[in-house]
Amino acid sequence: QIAPEADVASLQPEVRFRDQLDFDSVDFMNFALALQEALHVEIPEIDFVELGTLNGCIRYLSLRGVSESFPPA
């Protein structure tokens, strides 16, 4: 896990992960790579900046066909 102490239910959608979760650059890289693996989607490193907030992740991934309800129940 990247931030095991994080209370993901309390994440603010427009506040950067680095500010809410105390991510450093290595944590953020691991987060982006974990998203790719978990969602089976290719995310070019140049696009990682789009993943800085919860809403940013949702916007970016939905434009690439990943559903907000992934994984299915």
Secondary structure, 3 states (H helix, E strand, C coil): CCCCCCCHHHCCCCCCHHHHHCCCHHHHHHHHHHHHHHHCCCCCHHHHHHHCCHHHHHHHHHHCCCCCCCCCC
